[in-house]
Amino acid sequence: MRRLLLPLALLLCAHCQGGDDASAPPPAASSASTPDASTPDASTPDASTPDASTPDASTPTTFDPSPRFPVGHASFVVDDPARSRKLTVHAYYPAAESARAQSDAGMASPDLQPAGALRDLLSAKWPAADSACVRARASVAEAAPLAEGGPFPVVAFSHCTGCFATSSSALLEALAARGFVVVAPDHQGNTLVEAEAKNNAPINEQFLALRAGDIAKVLDVALDGPGIPGVAPASLDAAKVGMLGHSYGALTTGLVAYQNPRVKAALAIAAPMEFIGPAKVAEMKVPVGFLVAREDHSINEAGNQQMRAQASSAPPPAWIGEVTDAGHWSFSDVPGLVPAFKAGCGAAKSQVPPYGAFDYLPAAEARAEGSRWVVAFFEAFLKSDEAAAAALASARPLTAVTLRQK
């Protein structure tokens, strides 16, 4: 087996140019020292060159994404009769230090869901899945007391089609452990229950609008009342609201960021923000980011190219990061949970040069990598953390990613 070491490809798209730039596929490396998309040259915008909208990238990257708080979790129901919607919502939040032992011990991942059809389905699927890929336990304390030190910034999360809010629990826990309160609905009609029954909601403009409405309603409940159980609206900073989404949730993120004035920063994972619906990334008025899975066999290389092009078209500041050997579900808790979530678990054939067989990045490593950049993005743009902004701006990544080429 040949092992190639590639850095995470980063670009702060403050003034992206056309032609041979971030919208083109990154070149393949043939050795550990071969330049890739993170190595600037005369024809590529230099991601390490500061300008008026970017921090000085010559400053050493000192951002430390380590957890600061234990993580609390609560689920509750939001009834929205005006739209004939009833949503199970999950909240992740910084918990009091008294919850540390419970948070560290955690709970079985399926048990994050309240009793019902989805929890029953997950309890049946999880034990049969590859334990090297799915995440067995969530590091949360159920119904723990809120930490002191608020008001806390808020991030809303939208899940992939046929998934569920807790399918990306590791990312949401990472945010909560840094002092964000995360709200994440299970989009009614678009969860794994419906996908397994083959009556999943469509990916179209009409249902995308419903998903965006779910997020708007949940934010209204969290920020204006009656609030999250144990987390009063006064504990939240309504001026610091972010939007995060995976796959169909990335499209949802784009629409919410485009339409909802509450949102001050938006990050899309493994899908473009603009594909269906009225959202226009080039007209966004908030910082946007894209986290690309280089081996995304769900949206494929064409989808990744759209993410690169949208990052290039976004007004500054905009950010894009690419992770080699990551698949569509690599950053989630569920790669390989069902056959549809295979991209991110085990072996596959590469969709980028030099092609051939490869192994996806180990799941725990991919989740950690995704969590670092999700945290850095929202620390930079919701908390104005200079070290996080410098980490995003720098061509020097926090970690390297290993490409395993057979």
BAROGU-101615 format. One record per residue (C-alpha): residue in three letters; residue number from 1; x, y, z. Coordinates in pm, 1 decimal. Each point is the difference from the previous one (the first is absolute). Last residue first. Layout:
BEGIN
[Ala; NUM; [X; Y; Z]],
...
# end
This chain:
BEGIN
[Lys; 406; [-378.0; 88.0; -290.8]],
[Gln; 405; [-6.5; 374.4; 67.4]],
[Arg; 404; [-45.3; 113.7; 356.8]],
[Leu; 403; [-10.8; 379.6; 12.1]],
[Thr; 402; [92.1; 136.8; 341.0]],
[Val; 401; [-139.9; 328.5; 121.5]],
[Ala; 400; [220.9; 256.2; 168.2]],
[Thr; 399; [-106.4; 201.4; 299.8]],
[Leu; 398; [-56.7; 362.5; 97.4]],
[Pro; 397; [50.0; 97.4; -361.6]],
[Arg; 396; [265.4; 241.8; -131.1]],
[Ala; 395; [-157.5; 189.3; -290.0]],
[Ser; 394; [-113.6; 248.9; 260.4]],
[Ala; 393; [-325.1; 191.5; -15.4]],
[Leu; 392; [-208.6; -253.7; 190.3]],
[Ala; 391; [260.2; -33.7; 275.4]],
[Ala; 390; [37.9; 379.1; 12.1]],
[Ala; 389; [-374.6; 37.6; 46.8]],
[Ala; 388; [8.0; -253.3; 284.5]],
[Ala; 387; [287.8; 188.7; 165.1]],
[Glu; 386; [-182.3; 331.5; -43.8]],
[Asp; 385; [-320.4; -118.9; 168.1]],
[Ser; 384; [-277.2; 229.0; -122.6]],
[Lys; 383; [-256.5; -206.0; 197.7]],
[Leu; 382; [-251.4; -60.0; -279.0]],
[Phe; 381; [231.9; 6.7; -302.3]],
[Ala; 380; [326.2; -141.1; 131.8]],
[Glu; 379; [-139.3; -232.1; 267.4]],
[Phe; 378; [-259.1; -113.2; -254.3]],
[Phe; 377; [259.1; -97.9; -258.0]],
[Ala; 376; [250.2; -142.7; 248.1]],
[Val; 375; [-263.0; -227.4; 156.6]],
[Val; 374; [-109.0; -138.0; -337.5]],
[Trp; 373; [365.9; -36.0; -95.9]],
[Arg; 372; [104.8; -201.4; 302.0]],
[Ser; 371; [-321.6; -206.4; -2.2]],
[Gly; 370; [59.1; -113.5; -357.1]],
[Glu; 369; [349.3; -122.8; 84.4]],
[Ala; 368; [-122.1; -179.6; 313.8]],
[Arg; 367; [-280.8; -165.3; -195.3]],
[Ala; 366; [246.9; -106.9; -268.0]],
[Glu; 365; [237.8; -146.6; 257.3]],
[Ala; 364; [-279.7; -199.2; 166.1]],
[Ala; 363; [-111.9; -129.2; -338.5]],
[Pro; 362; [337.2; -116.0; -125.2]],
[Leu; 361; [63.5; 184.2; -330.6]],
[Tyr; 360; [-154.2; -200.6; -278.9]],
[Asp; 359; [211.8; -278.6; -142.5]],
[Phe; 358; [125.6; 13.6; -358.6]],
[Ala; 357; [-33.5; -177.8; -332.1]],
[Gly; 356; [96.2; 169.1; -325.1]],
[Tyr; 355; [-26.9; 364.1; -105.7]],
[Pro; 354; [329.8; 193.6; -39.8]],
[Pro; 353; [-183.3; 232.2; -23.9]],
[Val; 352; [-345.2; 63.1; 150.1]],
[Gln; 351; [-308.3; -223.7; 30.2]],
[Ser; 350; [182.7; -262.3; 204.9]],
[Lys; 349; [-136.4; -353.3; 14.6]],
[Ala; 348; [-125.7; -108.8; 340.8]],
[Ala; 347; [104.9; -168.3; 323.6]],
[Gly; 346; [-139.8; 30.0; 351.3]],
[Cys; 345; [-254.1; 256.2; 119.7]],
[Gly; 344; [-46.2; 353.0; -132.7]],
[Ala; 343; [-239.0; -55.2; -287.2]],
[Lys; 342; [-204.3; -293.2; 135.0]],
[Phe; 341; [-289.7; 210.3; 128.7]],
[Ala; 340; [-256.3; -140.1; -246.0]],
[Pro; 339; [95.9; -351.4; 111.2]],
[Val; 338; [-113.3; 75.4; 356.7]],
[Leu; 337; [211.3; 92.5; 303.0]],
[Gly; 336; [305.7; 1.9; -228.4]],
[Pro; 335; [107.3; 352.8; 88.9]],
[Val; 334; [-228.2; 105.5; 290.4]],
[Asp; 333; [160.0; 238.6; 249.2]],
[Ser; 332; [62.2; 265.6; -266.3]],
[Phe; 331; [320.5; 151.6; -139.8]],
[Ser; 330; [60.8; -297.7; -229.3]],
[Trp; 329; [-357.4; -7.0; -133.9]],
[His; 328; [70.9; 136.3; -349.4]],
[Gly; 327; [348.7; -144.2; -15.3]],
[Ala; 326; [334.0; 122.9; 131.4]],
[Asp; 325; [317.5; -128.5; -164.2]],
[Thr; 324; [148.1; 351.1; -24.2]],
[Val; 323; [-173.8; 271.2; 198.4]],
[Glu; 322; [-77.8; 327.3; -173.5]],
[Gly; 321; [-50.8; 337.7; 166.3]],
[Ile; 320; [-178.0; 301.5; -143.6]],
[Trp; 319; [-37.6; 344.6; 151.1]],
[Ala; 318; [-183.2; 323.0; -82.4]],
[Pro; 317; [62.0; 353.2; 125.8]],
[Pro; 316; [-60.4; 133.2; -249.7]],
[Pro; 315; [-288.8; -10.3; -245.1]],
[Ala; 314; [-71.7; -350.6; -126.6]],
[Ser; 313; [87.6; -81.5; -362.5]],
[Ser; 312; [314.6; -200.8; 75.7]],
[Ala; 311; [-168.5; -199.0; 276.2]],
[Gln; 310; [-283.4; -65.1; -244.8]],
[Ala; 309; [243.1; -130.7; -262.8]],
[Arg; 308; [170.7; -230.4; 249.0]],
[Met; 307; [-334.8; -136.9; 122.8]],
[Gln; 306; [-113.4; -49.7; -359.7]],
[Gln; 305; [320.0; -191.1; -74.4]],
[Asn; 304; [-73.5; -223.3; 297.9]],
[Gly; 303; [-339.3; -77.5; -148.6]],
[Ala; 302; [157.8; -97.8; -331.7]],
[Glu; 301; [255.1; -211.1; 186.9]],
[Asn; 300; [-275.0; -220.3; 140.9]],
[Ile; 299; [-305.6; 117.8; 196.3]],
[Ser; 298; [-18.0; -343.5; 164.3]],
[His; 297; [345.2; -142.9; -71.3]],
[Asp; 296; [170.0; 280.5; 188.5]],
[Glu; 295; [369.0; -85.8; -13.3]],
[Arg; 294; [127.2; 357.6; 52.2]],
[Ala; 293; [-246.6; 60.5; 283.0]],
[Val; 292; [-39.0; 377.2; -18.5]],
[Leu; 291; [-69.9; 230.4; 294.2]],
[Phe; 290; [-148.9; 324.9; -130.3]],
[Gly; 289; [-14.2; 336.9; 174.0]],
[Val; 288; [-209.1; 315.1; -10.2]],
[Pro; 287; [39.8; 340.7; 163.3]],
[Val; 286; [-325.0; 200.9; -11.3]],
[Lys; 285; [-161.1; 222.4; -264.6]],
[Met; 284; [-44.5; -272.2; -259.8]],
[Glu; 283; [-58.6; 130.0; -353.0]],
[Ala; 282; [257.7; -219.9; -175.2]],
[Val; 281; [-141.3; -295.7; 192.6]],
[Lys; 280; [-338.4; 42.7; -164.5]],
[Ala; 279; [-288.7; -172.6; 177.3]],
[Pro; 278; [-327.2; -18.4; -198.6]],
[Gly; 277; [-59.9; -374.3; 5.7]],
[Ile; 276; [201.6; -284.3; -144.3]],
[Phe; 275; [378.6; -26.5; -30.5]],
[Glu; 274; [159.1; 265.2; 222.7]],
[Met; 273; [150.1; -96.7; 333.4]],
[Pro; 272; [225.7; -267.7; -149.2]],
[Ala; 271; [36.2; -341.9; 158.8]],
[Ala; 270; [235.9; -188.9; 233.3]],
[Ile; 269; [-21.0; 237.9; 297.5]],
[Ala; 268; [-134.9; 355.6; -26.4]],
[Leu; 267; [89.8; 276.9; 247.9]],
[Ala; 266; [-198.4; 318.0; 64.0]],
[Ala; 265; [72.7; 317.8; 196.4]],
[Lys; 264; [-218.0; 285.3; 137.1]],
[Val; 263; [-344.0; -161.7; -17.2]],
[Arg; 262; [-286.6; 192.7; 163.2]],
[Pro; 261; [-72.7; 178.1; -328.3]],
[Asn; 260; [-155.0; -315.9; -145.6]],
[Gln; 259; [-22.9; -12.9; -378.8]],
[Tyr; 258; [343.6; -72.1; -146.9]],
[Ala; 257; [138.5; -171.9; 310.4]],
[Val; 256; [-313.4; -217.0; 19.9]],
[Leu; 255; [18.3; -89.0; -369.3]],
[Gly; 254; [370.0; -84.9; 9.4]],
[Thr; 253; [-30.8; -202.1; 318.1]],
[Thr; 252; [-288.5; -198.4; -147.5]],
[Leu; 251; [219.8; -83.2; -297.0]],
[Ala; 250; [267.7; -112.1; 245.7]],
[Gly; 249; [-266.6; -194.4; 191.0]],
[Tyr; 248; [-67.1; -195.2; -316.0]],
[Ser; 247; [369.6; -95.7; 42.5]],
[His; 246; [99.9; 103.5; 355.1]],
[Gly; 245; [-104.5; 331.0; 151.9]],
[Leu; 244; [120.2; 277.6; 228.2]],
[Met; 243; [-156.4; 340.9; 69.9]],
[Gly; 242; [136.4; 253.7; 246.7]],
[Val; 241; [-163.2; 244.5; 240.2]],
[Lys; 240; [186.3; 267.1; 195.6]],
[Ala; 239; [-233.2; 298.1; 53.3]],
[Ala; 238; [-257.7; -219.0; 174.3]],
[Asp; 237; [251.3; -80.2; 274.6]],
[Leu; 236; [-161.6; -273.9; 207.5]],
[Ser; 235; [-40.0; -28.4; 378.2]],
[Ala; 234; [-291.0; 248.5; -6.2]],
[Pro; 233; [-186.3; -247.7; -223.9]],
[Ala; 232; [-5.0; -247.2; 290.5]],
[Val; 231; [199.5; -320.9; -22.9]],
[Gly; 230; [-133.5; -271.5; 233.1]],
[Pro; 229; [-251.5; -122.0; -256.1]],
[Ile; 228; [61.2; 213.9; -310.2]],
[Gly; 227; [-197.9; 321.7; -30.7]],
[Pro; 226; [-364.5; 106.0; 39.3]],
[Gly; 225; [114.3; 224.0; -144.0]],
[Asp; 224; [160.3; 265.8; -218.9]],
[Leu; 223; [344.2; -149.8; -58.0]],
[Ala; 222; [-59.7; -376.6; 17.2]],
[Val; 221; [-356.9; 5.1; -134.0]],
[Asp; 220; [86.7; 241.8; -281.2]],
[Leu; 219; [310.2; -201.6; -87.7]],
[Val; 218; [-212.2; -316.7; -20.8]],
[Lys; 217; [-253.2; 172.3; -225.0]],
[Ala; 216; [267.2; 134.0; -237.0]],
[Ile; 215; [168.3; -341.0; -20.1]],
[Asp; 214; [-325.6; -178.0; -82.0]],
[Gly; 213; [-82.3; 269.4; -257.2]],
[Ala; 212; [328.9; -73.8; -175.8]],
[Arg; 211; [-103.8; -365.6; -13.2]],
[Leu; 210; [-340.4; 93.0; -141.8]],
[Ala; 209; [165.1; 220.1; -264.1]],
[Leu; 208; [222.1; -292.7; -99.6]],
[Phe; 207; [-317.2; -204.6; -29.6]],
[Gln; 206; [-139.3; 233.3; -265.2]],
[Glu; 205; [326.8; 51.8; -185.0]],
[Asn; 204; [64.6; -367.7; -49.6]],
[Ile; 203; [184.8; -285.9; 162.7]],
[Pro; 202; [-297.6; -222.5; 63.9]],
[Ala; 201; [-129.6; -122.2; 337.0]],
[Asn; 200; [72.0; -362.9; 80.5]],
[Asn; 199; [-270.3; -256.2; -67.7]],
[Lys; 198; [222.6; -302.5; -49.3]],
[Ala; 197; [-75.3; -144.1; 345.1]],
[Glu; 196; [373.2; 4.3; 78.1]],
[Ala; 195; [18.5; 361.4; -118.2]],
[Glu; 194; [-305.7; 98.3; 205.1]],
[Val; 193; [148.4; -135.8; 322.1]],
[Leu; 192; [343.1; 135.7; -93.2]],
[Thr; 191; [-140.9; 351.8; 17.4]],
[Asn; 190; [-161.2; 228.8; -258.9]],
[Gly; 189; [-370.2; 1.7; 89.0]],
[Gln; 188; [53.0; 226.8; 302.0]],
[His; 187; [344.6; 162.0; -2.6]],
[Asp; 186; [159.8; -120.8; 323.6]],
[Pro; 185; [75.3; 340.7; 145.0]],
[Ala; 184; [341.4; 126.0; 113.5]],
[Val; 183; [69.0; 274.9; 251.5]],
[Val; 182; [360.3; 61.0; 107.0]],
[Val; 181; [107.8; 215.7; 294.1]],
[Phe; 180; [361.7; 104.9; -41.6]],
[Gly; 179; [256.8; 5.9; 281.2]],
[Arg; 178; [290.0; -204.0; -133.8]],
[Ala; 177; [-136.0; -335.8; 122.7]],
[Ala; 176; [-327.2; 86.8; -173.4]],
[Leu; 175; [179.7; 33.1; -332.6]],
[Ala; 174; [181.6; -331.2; 37.1]],
[Glu; 173; [-325.1; -168.0; 106.0]],
[Leu; 172; [-163.8; 118.7; -320.9]],
[Leu; 171; [280.0; -141.7; -212.7]],
[Ala; 170; [-6.0; -335.1; 182.1]],
[Ser; 169; [-381.7; -13.7; -14.8]],
[Ser; 168; [-13.9; 0.3; -378.0]],
[Ser; 167; [-263.2; -275.3; -35.0]],
[Thr; 166; [-168.1; 162.2; 302.0]],
[Ala; 165; [-218.3; 220.4; -219.9]],
[Phe; 164; [-133.8; -284.3; -212.3]],
[Cys; 163; [82.3; -153.2; -339.7]],
[Gly; 162; [-212.0; -71.8; -306.9]],
[Thr; 161; [114.1; 324.3; -156.6]],
[Cys; 160; [291.2; 156.0; 186.5]],
[His; 159; [-38.5; 190.1; 326.3]],
[Ser; 158; [-58.1; 370.5; 72.7]],
[Phe; 157; [181.3; 163.7; 291.4]],
[Ala; 156; [-68.3; 330.7; 176.8]],
[Val; 155; [291.0; 169.0; 178.7]],
[Val; 154; [-50.7; 233.0; 296.3]],
[Pro; 153; [238.8; 230.2; 184.1]],
[Phe; 152; [-3.4; -20.5; 381.1]],
[Pro; 151; [-121.8; 264.6; 243.2]],
[Gly; 150; [155.6; -133.6; 203.6]],
[Gly; 149; [269.5; -77.3; 255.8]],
[Glu; 148; [-148.5; -268.6; 220.3]],
[Ala; 147; [-50.8; -346.8; -137.4]],
[Leu; 146; [-350.2; -136.6; -54.6]],
[Pro; 145; [-120.2; -280.3; 226.1]],
[Ala; 144; [2.4; -350.6; -149.8]],
[Ala; 143; [-314.7; -137.6; -167.6]],
[Glu; 142; [188.9; -295.8; -149.2]],
[Ala; 141; [376.0; 16.6; 39.0]],
[Val; 140; [178.5; -32.6; -331.5]],
[Ser; 139; [294.4; -181.7; -155.2]],
[Ala; 138; [-191.6; -202.4; -259.3]],
[Arg; 137; [79.9; -368.9; -19.5]],
[Ala; 136; [42.7; -262.1; -271.2]],
[Arg; 135; [123.5; 219.4; -282.2]],
[Val; 134; [-42.3; -183.9; -328.2]],
[Cys; 133; [309.5; -86.3; -202.4]],
[Ala; 132; [222.0; -242.6; 189.7]],
[Ser; 131; [-310.7; -157.9; 156.7]],
[Asp; 130; [-118.6; -109.2; -344.8]],
[Ala; 129; [-379.3; -3.0; 23.1]],
[Ala; 128; [-211.8; -281.6; 145.3]],
[Pro; 127; [-14.6; 150.8; 349.3]],
[Trp; 126; [-118.8; 335.9; -141.9]],
[Lys; 125; [-288.6; -118.6; -217.7]],
[Ala; 124; [-243.6; -138.3; 260.4]],
[Ser; 123; [46.5; 279.1; 253.5]],
[Leu; 122; [-17.3; 249.4; -285.9]],
[Leu; 121; [-338.9; -131.8; -110.3]],
[Asp; 120; [-141.0; 2.6; 352.9]],
[Arg; 119; [129.7; 353.9; 55.6]],
[Leu; 118; [-162.8; 115.4; -323.2]],
[Ala; 117; [-332.8; -167.7; 76.9]],
[Gly; 116; [-40.7; 142.0; 348.6]],
[Ala; 115; [167.7; 63.3; 332.5]],
[Pro; 114; [210.6; 316.0; -12.1]],
[Gln; 113; [315.6; 1.0; -213.7]],
[Leu; 112; [335.1; 36.3; 170.1]],
[Asp; 111; [-42.8; -366.6; 90.5]],
[Pro; 110; [117.2; -108.9; -346.0]],
[Ser; 109; [351.9; 129.3; 82.6]],
[Ala; 108; [40.6; -197.9; 321.4]],
[Met; 107; [64.3; 243.5; 284.1]],
[Gly; 106; [283.6; 209.4; 132.0]],
[Ala; 105; [251.3; -97.1; 265.9]],
[Asp; 104; [185.0; 329.2; -54.1]],
[Ser; 103; [-326.3; 196.2; 18.1]],
[Gln; 102; [-103.5; -172.8; 321.8]],
[Ala; 101; [338.5; 64.1; 159.4]],
[Arg; 100; [3.4; 366.0; -108.0]],
[Ala; 99; [-359.4; 87.6; 100.0]],
[Ser; 98; [107.0; 189.5; 314.1]],
[Glu; 97; [211.4; 218.5; -228.0]],
[Ala; 96; [-317.4; 163.7; -123.4]],
[Ala; 95; [-105.4; -76.4; -354.7]],
[Pro; 94; [79.0; 169.2; -330.2]],
[Tyr; 93; [-292.3; -77.2; -231.2]],
[Tyr; 92; [-136.5; -254.8; -244.4]],
[Ala; 91; [-370.7; 31.3; -80.2]],
[His; 90; [-195.0; -255.2; -200.4]],
[Val; 89; [-337.5; 78.5; -154.8]],
[Thr; 88; [-282.6; -239.9; -81.2]],
[Leu; 87; [-217.6; 194.3; -240.0]],
[Lys; 86; [-376.2; 13.4; -50.3]],
[Arg; 85; [-95.9; 167.9; -328.0]],
[Ser; 84; [-342.1; 90.5; -136.1]],
[Arg; 83; [143.2; 335.8; -114.8]],
[Ala; 82; [-218.2; 220.2; 221.1]],
[Pro; 81; [-15.1; -287.0; 248.9]],
[Asp; 80; [370.1; 33.0; 88.7]],
[Asp; 79; [55.6; -220.6; 304.0]],
[Val; 78; [356.4; -10.0; 127.0]],
[Val; 77; [82.6; -316.5; 191.1]],
[Phe; 76; [290.4; -44.0; 238.9]],
[Ser; 75; [336.7; -169.4; 19.3]],
[Ala; 74; [269.8; 95.6; 247.5]],
[His; 73; [376.8; -34.4; 0.5]],
[Gly; 72; [272.8; 140.1; 222.8]],
[Val; 71; [366.0; 4.8; -90.1]],
[Pro; 70; [292.4; 32.2; 239.4]],
[Phe; 69; [173.8; 331.3; -55.6]],
[Arg; 68; [330.9; 127.8; -139.6]],
[Pro; 67; [65.2; -249.6; -278.2]],
[Ser; 66; [329.1; 35.1; -191.6]],
[Pro; 65; [-11.8; 204.1; -321.9]],
[Asp; 64; [339.7; 166.3; 60.2]],
[Phe; 63; [74.9; 284.7; -240.1]],
[Thr; 62; [368.2; 89.3; 7.9]],
[Thr; 61; [69.0; 22.1; -371.3]],
[Pro; 60; [313.4; 210.1; -22.6]],
[Thr; 59; [-64.2; 350.6; -137.4]],
[Ser; 58; [112.0; 12.0; -363.1]],
[Ala; 57; [-367.1; -36.0; -90.6]],
[Asp; 56; [-68.1; 359.9; 99.7]],
[Pro; 55; [-376.8; -2.0; 39.7]],
[Thr; 54; [-214.4; 40.4; -308.8]],
[Ser; 53; [-228.3; 279.2; -121.5]],
[Ala; 52; [254.6; 272.1; -75.8]],
[Asp; 51; [244.2; -240.8; -154.5]],
[Pro; 50; [229.9; -272.6; 126.9]],
[Thr; 49; [187.4; -235.1; -233.4]],
[Ser; 48; [-10.9; -353.9; 136.6]],
[Ala; 47; [-272.8; -120.2; -234.4]],
[Asp; 46; [215.5; 103.8; -297.2]],
[Pro; 45; [-228.8; 3.6; -302.9]],
[Thr; 44; [144.3; -258.8; -241.8]],
[Ser; 43; [197.1; 68.8; -319.3]],
[Ala; 42; [331.6; 100.1; 157.2]],
[Asp; 41; [-8.7; -280.5; 253.7]],
[Pro; 40; [-179.2; -66.9; 328.0]],
[Thr; 39; [22.1; -341.6; 170.5]],
[Ser; 38; [-337.8; -86.2; 157.6]],
[Ala; 37; [-135.5; -137.2; -326.6]],
[Asp; 36; [283.4; -254.1; -20.5]],
[Pro; 35; [378.2; 13.2; -13.4]],
[Thr; 34; [185.5; -335.5; -11.1]],
[Ser; 33; [211.0; -59.4; 310.3]],
[Ala; 32; [-182.6; -307.9; 127.6]],
[Ser; 31; [1.2; -148.4; -346.6]],
[Ser; 30; [-215.2; -24.6; -310.7]],
[Ala; 29; [-247.4; 268.9; 94.3]],
[Ala; 28; [-317.0; 60.6; -197.8]],
[Pro; 27; [-84.0; 350.1; -117.5]],
[Pro; 26; [-298.5; 170.3; 161.1]],
[Pro; 25; [-304.2; 8.8; -227.4]],
[Ala; 24; [-68.4; 352.4; -132.9]],
[Ser; 23; [-222.7; 245.4; 187.0]],
[Ala; 22; [285.4; 75.0; 239.6]],
[Asp; 21; [204.0; 163.8; -273.6]],
[Asp; 20; [131.0; -73.2; -349.3]],
[Gly; 19; [-251.7; 213.9; -186.6]],
[Gly; 18; [-200.5; 262.6; 186.4]],
[Gln; 17; [126.3; 197.4; 297.5]],
[Cys; 16; [-81.2; -27.5; 369.5]],
[His; 15; [20.9; 326.4; 196.6]],
[Ala; 14; [-92.0; -81.3; 360.4]],
[Cys; 13; [-25.8; -372.1; -62.8]],
[Leu; 12; [198.5; -122.7; 299.3]],
[Leu; 11; [140.0; -322.2; -142.3]],
[Leu; 10; [86.5; -324.2; 176.7]],
[Ala; 9; [108.7; -339.5; -130.8]],
[Leu; 8; [65.6; -229.1; 297.3]],
[Pro; 7; [359.6; -109.1; -29.3]],
[Leu; 6; [88.1; -310.8; -200.9]],
[Leu; 5; [205.4; -295.7; 118.8]],
[Leu; 4; [18.2; -294.0; -239.0]],
[Arg; 3; [18.8; -360.2; 117.0]],
[Arg; 2; [51.9; -279.1; -256.6]],
[Met; 1; [-135.6; -340.8; 101.5]],
# end
